[in-house]
Amino acid sequence: MEEFDLQSLLSSNEKLLIYLLQSYAETNDIAIFILGNDDHLRTGIFGDLSAKDELLKIDKTADLSKLSVNKFKYDLEYSDAPLKVTLLSQRVGKVCVAKDVDSKPGPKNLLIMQMLQKQVVYLRHAIESISKLIIENRGLDDFIIKYPAANDETIDDLSENEGKALQKIKTMSTSNSSIISAIEYIDDNLDKRLTLDKVSSKVYLSDYYFSKLFKRETGLSFSVYLNARKIQKAMILLKETEKNVNEISDLLGFTRLSYFSQTFKKYTGYAPTKYRTEDGN
């Protein structure tokens, strides 16, 4: 499994990108920082910001993904934009800008927010353009971390209780925009043969990071969630349509009828034909 090393990129070429952020923050009287895909800081917070010490303290134990929601708690206006590596077609983090404001929202805050939105778009383009030159010069492999497959993660996936997955997805919730987009894509493409790398590429994340993030946000591994949604749809088709089991298996992208039947029983406790003839849920 592989992950892009954003920290290494920011520190490369004698910290060119870091000095750019520092200079831009001081010149424009704003604060700038970079978050990784895990919403933790990848740089210091450049520029003056009264909440700086408090934000750094929070980052030691939690992420900053809720910063846009909690901005008035810290008396600041805030905007961010995703950072992508074009050579990988992956999102690797986001650039964030902030500025101190009065505690009570007012017309001045709106002007500051509009200014920050323009500045963060400019910074995103600048960082991505410079990053492209650095990566082309040094080679992409210099910024890729390769991880061996972890045995304990494989065991966790194998031992995960599929029978409880159908109940879990009914109450599952997440505020992570990447996972929300991934879930929407999965739900819109249940008829396809989806894979981890295909879905992760749709939200511009490495398959390694996406896998960890998906499990953290949903409590289910990607494969268990995908099968649970397919089986949930199969249950509806069995009860509400006249389609035979083979047709339903094909409609949901299963490669073999035997695998569909086996998976259906794992998740529901019933064979598909038995489930169809049973009364109730």
HELIX and SHEET records of a PDB file:
HELIX    1   1 LEU A    6  ASN A   28  1                                  23    
HELIX    2   2 LYS A   52  ASP A   59  1                                   8    
HELIX    3   3 LYS A   71  TYR A   74  5                                   4    
HELIX    4   4 PRO A  107  ARG A  138  1                                  32    
HELIX    5   5 LEU A  140  PHE A  143  5                                   4    
HELIX    6   6 ASN A  151  SER A  159  1                                   9    
HELIX    7   7 GLU A  162  THR A  171  1                                  10    
HELIX    8   8 SER A  177  ASP A  188  1                                  12    
HELIX    9   9 LEU A  196  LYS A  202  1                                   7    
HELIX   10  10 ASP A  207  THR A  218  1                                  12    
HELIX   11  11 PHE A  222  GLU A  240  1                                  19    
HELIX   12  12 VAL A  245  LEU A  251  1                                   7    
HELIX   13  13 LEU A  257  THR A  268  1                                  12    
HELIX   14  14 PRO A  272  THR A  277  1                                   6    
SHEET    1   A 2 GLU A   2  PHE A   4  0                                        
SHEET    2   A 2 ILE A 144  LYS A 146 -1                                        
SHEET    1   B 3 ALA A  31  GLY A  36  0                                        
SHEET    2   B 3 GLN A  90  ASP A 100 -1                                        
SHEET    3   B 3 LEU A  76  VAL A  85 -1                                        
END                                                                             
